[in-house]
Amino acid sequence: MGKHVRTSVDSAPIVYSTLDPRGLGSCLSKAYFGGRATYCELFSRSWTDVYRVVVGREYYAARVWRTGFHDYRQVEIGCAFLGSPGDHAITLARCLRLDRGDYVLALEAPEGTRFVAVFDWVEGKPIAHLTNETCCSLGVLLAEFHAIGVRYLASVPRSSSALFPDFALRSGPGQFHSLEIKLAHRPIDAHLISSGINRVRREMERVRCLALPRGLVHGDFHHRNVLRAQSGKFIPIDFDDIAVGPLVVDIASFAWCLAFLQEPRDRLSAFIGGYEQRRRLESSEAAELPWFIAERDCWNIMGWAANVDILGDPEGRFESVLEGASARFSRFGL
């Protein structure tokens, strides 16, 4: 079913597989398409692999999560949201349901269990260049998604909505342990980053007690997780980190990405301006936004540390992630 590939980071072996398209197509045919002839080809590889799936004249996308990247529950709840019917104000890639009622298929690969989900194929391209106009449109998009999330949570049983994780728990001690190991040879960065993360954690505990507007959050909203369709519509993708939490989480994620890419500051003003065309930010949200941006930075570096152990880092990008985080933490006084 898969090809074995070995690489190493700090001499630790990393094993991951590439699922054979024919074998995967056969599994999808039985699980999703009632045994109909299914053609499958690898489309892209990243944190999750994407396969283009053709059944008759219909096109689909199969996402394959790597072992250990997300657990079943997290993948399933994101897919369930995308599979829910509704008159959405924005375009979302519908997730297909299995015959047994759920959305995610588990497959055994050489390195362990991998999860698969199938979506309607969306013709669109990544946003290659940001402008103030684009940022404004993405702000409107996010506000409309938040409105959809409110309606969705109100429509599902309380027991179902309770399954959504809380955003504040996403940067756990396990990820911090991975980061500490990576920083062993960088004592200055280790002190700066670990003290900064601990400070942000304390502030997040304080913020959790505030009555900030809450709802369904994307969890990783930025322009790289949005496609621009041929029609000009923007389509959000990658709902792996969907959660219930303060809505400002998603604004902070976009703001963090702008800072990470060193985009002009007026891009953020344009984004918030677009968002406030649909929902005005409360003064408490604006006041706490810097801490949510810092929390997003912590999540990024700890996530990188954990994922390097799982996926490898052949391009050596983690070093630049550490350097950027150290510079920002120093500049923000963390």
N, C-alpha and C positions, 0 to 999 in steps of 0.2 A: 504493500500500500504506500510505502514511503521510501525515499532515498535517505541514507544516513549521511550527514555532513558533520564533520567535527572541526571546531576551531578552539581557540583558547583566549582567555583573559586572565592575566596574572597567573598563567600556568594551570588554571582550572578548566577542565574539559567542559565544553558546551555541546550538547547534542540536540539537534532539531531535525525535523523531517519535512520533505515536500511530498504531499499526497499525490499519488498517481491520478491524473485526470480521468482516465477510463474507470478506475476502481471507484473514485469518488462519484462519478456520474452514475454508475450502477447503484450505489448506495442512495443517492438522491432520487433516482427514478423510483425505487421501491418505497422510500420514506415520504416523498412529497408529491409524486406525479403518477401514482397508481400503476407503475410499471411501464409507462410510456417511454419510447426511445428518447434518451437524454444525451446530448453532446456537451462535453465539459472541457474547458481549456484554462490553463493558468493565465490570469490577467496581470496580476501584480503581487509583489511580496513586500511585506513591511511587518509592523507589529502583529497584524493579522494578514493572512493571505487571501486574495480575492480571485475567484474563478468565474469566468463567463459561462453561463449555462443556457443552452438552447433546447427548447422542447417544442417541436412543431415550428410555429412561427412566433412563438413567445420567447422573450429573452429575460434572464434572471441573473442575479449576482449571488454567489455563494461565498460567505465570509467564513474563514477557518481560523479560529483562535489558537494561538500556540499554547502548549502545555504550561500551566502555572501562571499564565498571563491574567486570567480572570477565572473566578469560580462559576459553577453552573448557575447559581442563583442570580448573580449579577448580570450574566449574559441573558438569561431567560426574562428578567423583568424589563430590560431594555427592548427586547424583541417583542414582548407582549404589548408594550406601549405602541410600537410601530405596527403591530398587527391588529390593533383595535380599530373598529369602524368609527367613522366620525366625519363631519363636514368641516374639514380643517381649512383655516384661512391660509395656510402655507402648504407647500408640497412636501410630502414625506415619502420615503421609499417604503412601501408596504412590506411587512415581513409575513412569509407564508407559514401557515399552521400545519403541523404534522397531523396525520390521521388520528393519533391518540389524544390530540387536544392541546399539546404544548407546542413550542416553537423550535427548540434546540435539539439537535441530534448529537449524540456523543459517539466518537469513533476512537478506536484504539490505534495509536501510532507507536513506533519503536520507543519513543521517550515517555509515553504515557497517554492519558486521555486528552483528546482535542475536541473542541466544540465547533459545530457547524450550524449556520442558519442561512436561509435562502430569502432573498428580497427581490422585489421587482427591479428590473434593470433601469437605471436612470441615466439618460444621456446628458452629460454635463462635464465641465472641465474645472479643475482647481482654479482658484482666484490667484493669478500670477502677480498682479500688481495692485496695491491698495491706493485708493484716492479718497478724498474726503467724502465724495458722493457715494462711493462704495461703502465706506464705513457707516455713513448715515443710513443707507439701505439695510445694512446688517444689524444696526441698532433696532430698526423697525421690525426686522425678522425675529430678533430675539424677544422683543416685547410680545409679538404675536404668538411665539412659541410658549411663553410664560402663560398667556391667556388660555391657550389650549391645555396646558398642564393643569391649570386650576379646574377646568371643566372635566378633564380626565379623572383627576383624583376624586371629584365629586360624584362621578358616575360609577366608580368601581366599589365593591364592598370594602368596608373598613379593614377587614382582615387582609385584603389584597394590597391596599395602599400602605399598610404597616410593614409590608415586605421590603419596601424601598429603603436602602441604607441611608444613614445620615451622613452628609458630606464631611462633617468634622472628624469622622473616624477613618478617613481614607489614607491618612499618612500615619501608619501604625508603627509600633516598636520594631516589627520584623524588618520593615524597609529601612528604618534608622540603623539597625544593626548592619545591614548590607553596606550602607553608606560609611559607617565607621571603619569598616574593613578597607574600603577603597581609599579612605583618607589617612591611613596609617603612615604613609610616606610623605604626607603633606601636613605637618603639625600646625603651621600657621592657619591654613585653610580649615583644618579640622577644628581648631578652637573657635574661629570666627563663625563657621557654618553651624556647628553644634550649639553654640551659645545662642545664635540667631534663631535656630529652630525651636529651642526651648523657650525663648522669649515669645515667639509667635504662638506656640502652643498655649502658653499662659493667657495670652490675649484672646485666643480663640475660645478658651473656657469662659472668659469674661463675656465675650460677644454672644456666646450661646444663651446667656441669660437675658439678652435684650429682646424686645418685642419687634424684631425686624420682619418685614413682609416675607412670608414663606410660600413655597409651592414646589412644583416639579422643576428641577434644574437640569440642564444638559450635563453639566459637570466638567466639560472640556470645550467650551464654546470659543472658537476663534476662526479666522477666515480660512485656515487650512482644513477645517472640518466643515466647509461649506462648498458646494459645487454651484457653478453658474450654468444653468441650462441654456440651450439654444434659443429659447424664448426670452431669455433675460432674467427669468426667475432664479432666485437663490434657494438652494435645497440643503438644509442641514443634514449632516451624516455623522456616523460614529457616536452612537448613544451608549457606549460601553460604561460610562461613568454617571449615568442618570441616577438621580437621587432626590430626596426631599430635603430642602434646606432653604436658607435665605436666598432670595432671588438675586441679590447682589453678587453671589458667588459667580454667576455667569458673566456679569459685567467685569468683575475682577479678572476673570480668565482672559477675556478679550484684551483688557488693559495690560495685563502681564505680557501677553504675546506681543503687543505693540512695543513694549519696553524691551523685551527680549530681542526683537528684530531691529531695535533702534529706529523705529518709525518716528516721523515728526509728531510733536505733541498735539497739534491740532487734529490729528486723526482721532484721538480719544474724545475730544470735544464734539467732533462730528458724529461719532458713534453714540455718545450719550444723548446728543440732540435728537438723533433718529429714534432712540429708545423712548425718549420722553414725549414723542409725538403720540405714543400709545399709553404710556404710564409714567407719571411723574415720580422721580426718586424722592423718597423722604429724606429729611435732613440727617436723620440717624444713619441712613444707608451711605450717604455721601461722606459722613464723618468717619465711618468705619471702613470705607473702601480701601485705604492704604493697607490695612491689616489683612484684608482678604487677598489683596495682590501679593503680599508677602507670604501668605499661606499657600497661594498657588505656586510661588517660587519654591517653597519647601517641598511641596508635593512633587514638583518637577524633578528636583535633584534626587529625592529619595526614590521616586519611581524609576528614574534612570539607573540608579545604583542596583535596585532589585532586578530590573529587566536585563541589565548587562549580564547578570548571573545566568539568566534563563536564555537570552537570545544572542549574547555576544555583542561585540562592538568593533567590527572589522575596520571601520573608518576612523576609529579613535575619537569620536565626537564627544564622549563623556568628559574628556579632559577640558574641552572648551566650555561645556556646561558648568563644570566646577569653577572654572576661572570667572565666568560671567556671574555666577551666583555669589562668589566671594566679593566681586567688585560691587554688586548691587547691595549686598548686606552691609558692606563697609560704608557705602554712600548713604544708606538709610539709617545708619547708626545702630544696626542690630549686632 
